[in-house]
Amino acid sequence: MTKISKAACIGGGVIGGGWIARFLLAGIDVDVFDPHPEAGRIVGEVIANAEKAYAMLTGAPLPPRGRLRFCQTLAEAVADADWIQESVPERLDLKRGVLIEIDAAARPDALIGSSTSGLLPTDLQRDMTHPERLFVAHPYNPVYLLPLVEIVGGEKTSAATIRAAMERLPPIGMKGVHIAKEIEAFVGDRLLEALWREALWLIHDDICTVETLDDVIRYSFGLRWAQMGLFQTYRIAGGEAGMRHFLAQFGPCLAWPWTKLTDVVDLDDALIEKIGRQSDEQASGLSIRQLERIRDENLVGILQALKGGDGGKGWGAGKLLKGFEQSLWARGGGETMPADPSKPLRLIEAKVSPAWVDYNGHMTEHRYLQVFGDTSDALLRLVGVDLAYVEAGHSYYTVESHIRHLGEAKLGQAIHSACQILTADEKRLHVFHTLHDTATGELIATAEQMLLHVDSKEGKAVAAPAAVLDRVKAIAAAHAELALPEGAGRHVGQRR
C-alpha cells in the first residue's frame, strides 16, 4: 500500500493542528507554515492532547514520531512534501490564493488536499496551473482520533489523484470515503446542518435548553449513530421486515409539519446571548482544553468498545482501529538481531504521558505491566514471533509475572526497558526485564516473567519451531555469560 513519505500542513489551527498530530504519530515528518504568532503553542497543545489520546487508544507499537518543523515561508514548507494539506480559514478568495502558491512551489507529483468544510473543489482549483491534483480532504475534529475523511474531486481533478488520496489514508489510520458528486457542504456537514438548524429553532422557541438537547442526543440516538449510522439503525427499527417496512410505516411522517428545516432561524443578539449563557452554564467552568481531554477520553472508550464488536472482529470505526493496530504490529515486527546480543537487549523507548499517571503525577501500576508486556512483545518479534506468526495460530503466553517497584516514573520522564533471557527450552522462555530512567540510567522497576509457547487453536503448550528456537537460543547462550540480575528469583515479601 502506498504511504505518505513527507507531509506539509498549511495552517495550524484546530483542524490543521489535528492533521499535524495525525501525521506525526504515524511516523511522518511534517513541515508547517502558519504566520500566526501563537502557532507553535497551539500546535504543541494539540499534539500533547493527541499523544495522551493515543496512549489510551492502542497498545500497538507506534512508529517513532515524525519530525516537526515550522517554516518561514509556504514555499519552503511544501517543497519536499508528497501530501500537502491546506487548512486555512474558510474564505474562498484566501484559499484560492494559498492554493495557487502551493501549486507553484510543490513537487509535480504532490497531492494537494483542502480541509474545507463546504467550498466546492471546482471553485478552489479554478486558478491553479495543475488543478488535476487538488481535491477536498474534509476531516472531522479531532482529526487525530476521528478517522473519516471525505474525499471530493472537482471538475478538473483526475481519477488518479482520487485513487492516490484514498490509498494513502489507511496507513495513518484514516478511512477515506469518496463523494461521487461535488455538492456544497458534501455529506457530513449537510446532515449536521439539518440537525443544527432544527436545534436552533428548539432553543429559540424555548422548547428546551442546550443541555437538554445535548442530553437527548448523547443518551439516545447518538449512541446508536456511533456504531451503526442512520440507515442501518432504521433497518433494525423496521423489525424482521427490515427497511421496506420501516419506510412504509414512518414514511408518511415526512409530510407532517414536525420540523422547520426549510426555515432559517434569525440568529439575533438575543438568541446568541441565550445560547451563549446556556452553554456557559452547561460547561460548569470547564475550560476548552479540559473539555477536549474529556471528549478524547470518551471517544477512545467508544472506539475501544467498537474494536471488540462482532465477536472480536471489530465493528465500524472499531474495525478500522483494529486493522490499523494490526498494521502497526506488522510494522513493529521488522527488527533484526542486534549486533551485540551479549548484553541485555534495550527494546522499548518511551516517555511517561499524561494518560499514564495518577493524581500524584506518577506512572500507574498497570502502565508498568504494559511497558514490561511491550518489552516481551518486542523480544518475541525479534525472534520471529510477529503478527503473521500469531495469526497462523501460535504464540507465547505469559503465565507468571513478578514486578518490583524500586523507584518512580513521573510525568514527562524518558524511560527505556532492557531484557535478559535467563533460561529457555522448547516450550518455556524465562526473562528478566529492567526499566530505567533514560537520562540517569537509574533503575526504576524490574519484572520477571515466564512465557509458554502455545498452539492457540488447541489451547495447549507445544514446542516452538526450530526457526524461533534458534534465535531464542542464540540470545540465551550469549546472556548465559551475564551475571544473574539482582532480584531474579525473588518472591513477594522476600527479604533482601
C-alpha positions as CSV (number, residue, x, y, z in Angstrom):
1,M,0.0,0.0,0.0
2,T,1.3,3.4,-1.0
3,K,2.3,5.6,2.0
4,I,2.9,9.2,2.7
5,S,6.6,9.8,3.0
6,K,6.5,13.5,4.0
7,A,3.6,15.9,4.7
8,A,3.2,19.6,4.7
9,C,0.5,21.4,6.6
10,I,-0.5,25.0,5.7
11,G,-2.4,26.3,8.7
12,G,-2.0,25.0,12.2
13,G,-5.4,25.8,13.9
14,V,-7.8,23.3,15.3
15,I,-8.1,21.3,12.0
16,G,-4.6,21.9,10.8
17,G,-3.1,21.0,14.2
18,G,-5.1,17.8,14.2
19,W,-3.7,16.9,10.8
20,I,-0.2,17.6,12.0
21,A,-0.7,15.4,15.0
22,R,-2.2,12.6,12.9
23,F,0.8,12.7,10.5
24,L,3.4,12.9,13.3
25,L,2.0,10.0,15.3
26,A,2.0,7.9,12.1
27,G,5.8,8.5,11.9
28,I,5.6,11.1,9.1
29,D,7.8,14.2,9.0
30,V,5.7,17.4,8.8
31,D,6.7,20.8,7.6
32,V,4.3,23.6,8.7
33,F,3.7,27.1,7.6
34,D,1.4,29.3,9.7
35,P,2.1,33.0,10.2
36,H,0.0,33.2,13.4
37,P,2.4,34.3,16.2
38,E,1.0,31.6,18.6
39,A,1.1,28.8,16.0
40,G,3.8,26.9,17.8
41,R,2.0,26.9,21.1
42,I,-1.4,26.0,19.6
43,V,0.1,23.1,17.6
44,G,2.0,21.9,20.6
45,E,-1.1,21.7,22.7
46,V,-3.0,19.8,20.1
47,I,0.0,17.3,19.8
48,A,0.1,16.9,23.5
49,N,-3.6,16.0,23.6
50,A,-3.1,13.6,20.7
51,E,-0.3,11.8,22.4
52,K,-2.3,11.4,25.5
53,A,-5.2,10.0,23.5
54,Y,-3.0,7.6,21.5
55,A,-1.6,6.3,24.8
56,M,-5.1,5.3,25.8
57,L,-6.2,4.2,22.3
58,T,-3.7,1.5,21.5
59,G,-1.0,-0.7,22.9
60,A,0.4,-1.4,19.4
61,P,3.9,-0.2,18.8
62,L,3.7,3.3,17.3
63,P,6.5,4.2,14.9
64,P,9.0,6.8,16.0
65,R,7.3,10.2,16.0
66,G,7.8,12.2,12.8
67,R,9.9,15.3,12.9
68,L,8.0,18.7,13.1
69,R,9.5,21.8,11.5
70,F,8.0,25.2,11.3
71,C,9.0,27.0,8.1
72,Q,9.3,30.7,7.4
73,T,7.6,30.6,4.0
74,L,4.9,28.5,2.4
75,A,7.2,27.5,-0.4
76,E,9.8,26.1,2.0
77,A,7.1,24.1,3.8
78,V,5.7,22.4,0.6
79,A,8.9,21.9,-1.4
80,D,9.6,18.3,-0.5
81,A,6.1,17.0,0.6
82,D,4.1,14.4,-1.3
83,W,0.9,15.2,0.7
84,I,0.1,18.8,1.3
85,Q,-2.9,19.7,3.5
86,E,-4.3,23.2,3.3
87,S,-6.3,24.2,6.4
88,V,-6.6,28.0,6.2
89,P,-9.8,29.9,7.2
90,E,-12.9,29.2,5.2
91,R,-12.8,32.1,2.7
92,L,-12.8,31.2,-1.0
93,D,-10.5,34.1,-2.0
94,L,-8.0,33.3,0.7
95,K,-8.0,29.6,-0.1
96,R,-7.6,30.2,-3.8
97,G,-4.6,32.4,-3.2
98,V,-2.9,29.9,-0.9
99,L,-3.6,27.0,-3.3
100,I,-2.0,29.0,-6.2
101,E,1.1,29.4,-4.0
102,I,1.2,25.7,-3.1
103,D,0.7,24.7,-6.7
104,A,3.6,26.8,-7.8
105,A,6.0,25.6,-5.2
106,A,5.0,21.9,-4.8
107,R,6.6,18.9,-6.4
108,P,4.8,17.9,-9.7
109,D,3.6,14.6,-8.1
110,A,2.4,16.1,-4.8
111,L,-1.2,15.6,-3.7
112,I,-2.9,18.7,-2.5
113,G,-5.9,18.4,-0.1
114,S,-8.1,21.1,1.2
115,S,-9.7,20.9,4.6
116,T,-12.7,23.0,3.5
117,S,-16.0,22.2,5.2
118,G,-18.1,23.1,2.2
119,L,-16.4,25.0,-0.6
120,L,-16.5,23.2,-3.9
121,P,-13.2,21.8,-5.2
122,T,-14.1,23.1,-8.7
123,D,-14.1,26.7,-7.3
124,L,-10.9,26.1,-5.3
125,Q,-8.9,24.8,-8.3
126,R,-10.1,27.5,-10.8
127,D,-6.8,29.4,-11.0
128,M,-4.3,26.5,-10.4
129,T,-1.8,25.5,-13.1
130,H,-2.1,21.9,-12.1
131,P,-5.8,21.6,-10.9
132,E,-5.9,17.9,-11.5
133,R,-4.1,17.2,-8.2
134,L,-6.4,19.3,-6.0
135,F,-9.1,17.6,-4.0
136,V,-11.1,18.2,-0.9
137,A,-10.0,16.1,2.1
138,H,-12.5,17.1,4.7
139,P,-11.8,15.6,8.2
140,Y,-13.7,15.7,11.4
141,N,-12.5,17.2,14.7
142,P,-10.4,15.9,16.4
143,V,-8.6,14.8,13.3
144,Y,-6.1,12.7,15.3
145,L,-8.9,10.5,16.7
146,L,-11.9,10.6,14.3
147,P,-10.8,8.6,11.2
148,L,-13.2,9.8,8.5
149,V,-12.1,11.9,5.5
150,E,-14.5,13.0,2.8
151,I,-12.6,12.9,-0.5
152,V,-14.2,15.1,-3.1
153,G,-12.9,15.9,-6.6
154,G,-13.6,18.9,-8.7
155,E,-14.3,19.1,-12.5
156,K,-10.5,19.1,-13.2
157,T,-9.4,16.6,-10.5
158,S,-8.0,13.4,-12.1
159,A,-9.3,9.9,-11.2
160,A,-5.6,9.0,-10.4
161,T,-5.5,11.7,-7.8
162,I,-8.6,10.4,-6.1
163,R,-7.2,6.9,-6.1
164,A,-3.9,8.0,-4.7
165,A,-5.5,10.0,-1.9
166,M,-7.7,7.1,-0.9
167,E,-4.8,4.7,-0.8
168,R,-2.7,6.9,1.4
169,L,-5.2,7.2,4.2
170,P,-5.3,3.7,5.8
171,P,-1.6,3.6,6.8
172,I,-2.3,6.6,9.0
173,G,-5.4,5.0,10.5
174,M,-8.0,7.0,8.5
175,K,-10.9,6.0,6.3
176,G,-11.5,7.9,3.1
177,V,-15.0,8.0,1.6
178,H,-15.2,9.2,-2.0
179,I,-18.2,11.5,-2.5
180,A,-19.2,10.8,-6.1
181,K,-20.5,14.3,-7.0
182,E,-19.4,17.6,-5.6
183,I,-22.0,19.4,-3.6
184,E,-21.9,22.3,-1.2
185,A,-21.0,21.0,2.3
186,F,-20.6,17.5,1.0
187,V,-22.4,14.8,3.0
188,G,-21.5,15.0,6.7
189,D,-21.9,18.8,7.0
190,R,-25.2,18.7,5.2
191,L,-26.5,16.2,7.8
192,L,-25.1,18.3,10.6
193,E,-26.6,21.5,9.2
194,A,-30.1,20.0,9.1
195,L,-29.8,18.9,12.7
196,W,-28.2,22.2,13.7
197,R,-31.0,24.2,12.1
198,E,-33.7,22.3,13.9
199,A,-31.8,22.5,17.2
200,L,-31.6,26.3,16.9
201,W,-35.3,26.6,16.5
202,L,-35.9,24.4,19.5
203,I,-33.8,26.7,21.6
204,H,-35.3,29.8,20.0
205,D,-38.8,28.6,20.9
206,D,-37.9,27.7,24.4
207,I,-38.8,24.0,23.9
208,C,-35.6,23.0,25.8
209,T,-32.2,24.2,26.8
210,V,-28.9,23.5,25.1
211,E,-28.1,21.0,27.8
212,T,-31.4,19.1,27.4
213,L,-31.0,19.0,23.7
214,D,-27.4,17.6,24.1
215,D,-28.7,15.0,26.6
216,V,-31.4,13.9,24.1
217,I,-28.6,13.2,21.6
218,R,-25.9,11.7,23.8
219,Y,-28.2,9.4,25.8
220,S,-30.2,8.0,22.8
221,F,-29.7,8.1,19.1
222,G,-26.1,9.5,19.4
223,L,-25.1,6.1,20.8
224,R,-26.8,4.3,18.0
225,W,-25.2,6.5,15.4
226,A,-21.7,6.0,16.8
227,Q,-21.8,2.3,15.7
228,M,-24.4,1.9,13.0
229,G,-25.1,5.3,11.5
230,L,-28.6,6.2,10.3
231,F,-29.9,3.8,7.7
232,Q,-28.7,0.6,9.4
233,T,-30.2,1.8,12.6
234,Y,-33.5,2.3,10.9
235,R,-33.3,-1.0,9.2
236,I,-33.3,-2.6,12.7
237,A,-36.3,-0.4,13.6
238,G,-38.2,-2.0,10.8
239,G,-38.1,-5.3,12.6
240,E,-37.9,-8.6,10.7
241,A,-39.3,-6.9,7.6
242,G,-36.4,-4.6,7.6
243,M,-36.0,-1.2,5.8
244,R,-39.0,-1.5,3.5
245,H,-41.4,-1.9,6.5
246,F,-39.7,1.0,8.3
247,L,-40.2,3.3,5.2
248,A,-43.8,2.2,4.8
249,Q,-44.6,2.8,8.4
250,F,-42.8,6.0,9.0
251,G,-42.6,7.5,5.5
252,P,-45.9,9.3,5.8
253,C,-44.5,11.3,8.8
254,L,-42.3,13.2,6.3
255,A,-45.3,15.1,5.2
256,W,-46.2,16.2,8.7
257,P,-45.2,19.7,9.9
258,W,-42.8,18.3,12.6
259,T,-39.7,20.3,11.6
260,K,-38.7,23.8,10.5
261,L,-35.9,22.6,8.2
262,T,-37.0,24.9,5.4
263,D,-37.0,27.9,7.7
264,V,-33.8,29.8,8.8
265,V,-33.8,31.0,12.4
266,D,-32.8,34.6,13.0
267,L,-29.5,34.5,15.0
268,D,-30.2,37.9,16.5
269,D,-28.3,39.2,19.6
270,A,-31.0,37.8,22.0
271,L,-30.8,34.3,20.6
272,I,-27.0,34.4,20.6
273,E,-26.9,35.6,24.2
274,K,-29.4,32.9,25.2
275,I,-27.3,30.1,23.6
276,G,-24.1,31.5,25.0
277,R,-25.5,31.8,28.5
278,Q,-26.9,28.3,28.5
279,S,-23.7,26.9,27.0
280,D,-21.6,28.6,29.8
281,E,-23.9,27.0,32.4
282,Q,-23.6,23.6,30.7
283,A,-19.8,23.8,30.7
284,S,-19.7,24.3,34.5
285,G,-16.4,26.1,34.5
286,L,-14.5,23.6,32.4
287,S,-12.0,25.1,30.0
288,I,-11.9,24.3,26.3
289,R,-8.7,22.2,26.9
290,Q,-10.4,20.3,29.7
291,L,-13.5,19.6,27.5
292,E,-11.2,18.5,24.7
293,R,-9.5,16.0,27.0
294,I,-12.8,14.7,28.3
295,R,-14.0,14.4,24.6
296,D,-10.9,12.4,23.7
297,E,-11.2,10.0,26.6
298,N,-14.8,9.3,25.7
299,L,-14.0,8.8,22.0
300,V,-11.2,6.4,22.9
301,G,-13.6,4.4,25.1
302,I,-16.2,4.2,22.3
303,L,-13.6,3.2,19.7
304,Q,-12.2,0.6,22.0
305,A,-15.6,-0.8,22.6
306,L,-16.3,-1.0,18.9
307,K,-13.0,-2.7,18.4
308,G,-14.4,-5.7,20.3
309,G,-17.7,-5.7,18.4
310,D,-18.9,-8.5,16.2
311,G,-17.3,-11.2,18.3
312,G,-13.9,-9.5,18.4
313,K,-13.8,-8.9,14.6
314,G,-14.4,-5.2,15.2
315,W,-17.3,-3.0,14.1
316,G,-17.5,0.3,12.3
317,A,-14.7,2.7,13.4
318,G,-13.5,0.0,15.8
319,K,-12.9,-2.4,12.9
320,L,-10.8,0.3,11.3
321,L,-8.9,0.8,14.5
322,K,-8.3,-3.0,14.7
323,G,-6.9,-3.0,11.2
324,F,-4.7,0.0,11.9
325,E,-3.3,-1.7,15.0
326,Q,-2.6,-4.9,13.0
327,S,-0.6,-2.8,10.6
328,L,1.3,-1.2,13.5
329,W,2.1,-4.6,14.9
330,A,3.2,-5.8,11.5
331,R,5.5,-2.8,11.0
332,G,6.8,-3.3,14.5
333,G,7.9,-6.8,13.6
334,G,10.8,-5.7,11.4
335,E,13.5,-5.8,14.0
336,T,16.7,-7.7,13.2
337,M,19.0,-9.4,15.6
338,P,21.1,-6.8,17.4
339,A,24.8,-6.7,16.6
340,D,25.8,-7.5,20.2
341,P,23.3,-9.7,21.9
342,S,25.8,-10.5,24.7
343,K,24.2,-7.9,26.9
344,P,20.6,-7.1,28.0
345,L,18.6,-6.0,24.9
346,R,17.4,-2.5,25.0
347,L,14.0,-2.9,23.4
348,I,11.5,-0.2,24.4
349,E,11.9,3.6,24.5
350,A,9.0,5.7,25.9
351,K,8.0,8.9,27.6
352,V,5.6,8.9,30.5
353,S,2.5,10.5,29.0
354,P,-0.3,12.3,30.9
355,A,-2.5,9.2,30.3
356,W,-0.1,7.1,32.2
357,V,0.0,8.9,35.5
358,D,-2.2,9.1,38.6
359,Y,-3.2,12.1,40.7
360,N,0.4,12.3,42.1
361,G,1.9,12.6,38.7
362,H,3.5,9.1,39.0
363,M,3.1,6.3,36.5
364,T,0.2,4.0,37.5
365,E,0.8,0.3,38.3
366,H,-0.9,-1.1,35.2
367,R,1.3,1.0,32.9
368,Y,4.4,-0.7,34.4
369,L,2.8,-4.0,33.3
370,Q,2.1,-2.5,29.9
371,V,5.7,-1.4,29.4
372,F,7.0,-4.8,30.5
373,G,4.5,-6.6,28.3
374,D,5.6,-4.4,25.4
375,T,9.2,-5.4,26.2
376,S,8.2,-9.1,26.0
377,D,6.4,-8.5,22.7
378,A,9.5,-6.7,21.3
379,L,11.6,-9.7,22.2
380,L,9.1,-12.0,20.6
381,R,9.1,-10.0,17.4
382,L,12.9,-10.1,17.5
383,V,12.9,-13.9,17.4
384,G,10.2,-14.2,14.7
385,V,7.0,-14.3,16.7
386,D,5.4,-11.5,14.8
387,L,1.7,-10.7,13.9
388,A,1.8,-13.2,11.0
389,Y,3.1,-15.9,13.3
390,V,0.4,-15.2,15.8
391,E,-2.4,-15.2,13.2
392,A,-1.1,-18.6,12.0
393,G,-2.1,-20.0,15.4
394,H,1.0,-20.0,17.6
395,S,2.4,-17.6,20.2
396,Y,4.0,-17.2,23.6
397,Y,1.6,-16.6,26.5
398,T,2.8,-15.0,29.8
399,V,1.9,-17.4,32.6
400,E,3.8,-15.7,35.5
401,S,4.9,-12.1,36.3
402,H,6.6,-10.6,39.3
403,I,7.1,-6.8,39.2
404,R,9.2,-4.9,41.7
405,H,8.8,-1.1,42.1
406,L,12.2,0.4,43.1
407,G,11.7,4.0,42.0
408,E,9.1,6.3,40.5
409,A,8.4,7.0,36.8
410,K,7.0,10.5,36.6
411,L,5.1,12.6,34.0
412,G,7.2,13.5,31.0
413,Q,10.1,11.3,32.1
414,A,12.0,9.4,29.3
415,I,12.3,5.7,30.1
416,H,13.6,2.6,28.5
417,S,13.5,-1.1,29.1
418,A,16.0,-3.9,28.7
419,C,15.5,-7.7,28.6
420,Q,17.8,-10.6,29.7
421,I,16.9,-14.2,28.9
422,L,17.5,-16.2,32.0
423,T,16.6,-19.7,30.6
424,A,14.9,-21.1,27.6
425,D,13.8,-24.5,26.3
426,E,11.5,-25.8,23.6
427,K,8.4,-24.5,25.4
428,R,9.5,-22.1,28.0
429,L,11.0,-18.6,27.9
430,H,12.2,-17.2,31.2
431,V,13.0,-13.5,31.0
432,F,14.0,-10.6,33.3
433,H,13.2,-7.0,32.3
434,T,14.5,-3.8,33.8
435,L,13.0,-0.3,33.5
436,H,15.4,2.7,33.6
437,D,15.4,6.5,33.7
438,T,16.9,7.2,30.3
439,A,18.6,10.4,31.4
440,T,20.3,9.0,34.5
441,G,20.2,5.2,34.0
442,E,18.6,4.8,37.4
443,L,16.7,1.5,37.8
444,I,13.0,2.2,38.3
445,A,11.5,-1.3,38.3
446,T,12.0,-4.9,37.3
447,A,9.8,-7.7,36.0
448,E,10.5,-11.4,35.9
449,Q,8.2,-13.3,33.6
450,M,7.7,-16.9,32.4
451,L,6.2,-17.4,28.9
452,L,5.0,-20.6,27.4
453,H,4.9,-21.4,23.7
454,V,1.4,-22.4,22.8
455,D,-0.8,-23.6,20.0
456,S,-3.6,-21.1,20.4
457,K,-6.1,-23.2,18.4
458,E,-5.5,-26.3,20.6
459,G,-5.1,-24.3,23.8
460,K,-2.0,-26.1,25.0
461,A,1.7,-25.6,25.3
462,V,3.7,-27.0,22.4
463,A,7.4,-26.9,21.3
464,A,8.4,-23.8,19.3
465,P,9.6,-24.4,15.8
466,A,13.3,-24.6,15.0
467,A,13.4,-21.1,13.3
468,V,12.2,-19.5,16.5
469,L,14.2,-21.7,18.9
470,D,17.4,-21.0,17.0
471,R,17.0,-17.3,17.6
472,V,16.0,-17.7,21.2
473,K,18.9,-20.0,22.0
474,A,21.4,-17.7,20.3
475,I,20.4,-14.8,22.6
476,A,20.1,-17.1,25.7
477,A,23.6,-18.5,25.1
478,A,25.0,-15.0,25.0
479,H,23.0,-13.9,28.1
480,A,24.2,-17.0,30.0
481,E,27.6,-15.3,30.2
482,L,26.0,-12.4,32.1
483,A,25.7,-12.2,35.9
484,L,22.3,-13.2,37.3
485,P,20.5,-9.9,37.7
486,E,19.8,-8.7,41.3
487,G,16.3,-9.7,42.3
488,A,15.9,-12.6,39.9
489,G,14.1,-15.5,41.6
490,R,12.5,-13.3,44.3
491,H,9.0,-13.8,45.5
492,V,6.6,-11.3,47.0
493,G,7.6,-10.3,50.5
494,Q,11.0,-12.0,50.4
495,R,13.6,-10.1,52.5
496,R,16.6,-8.6,50.7
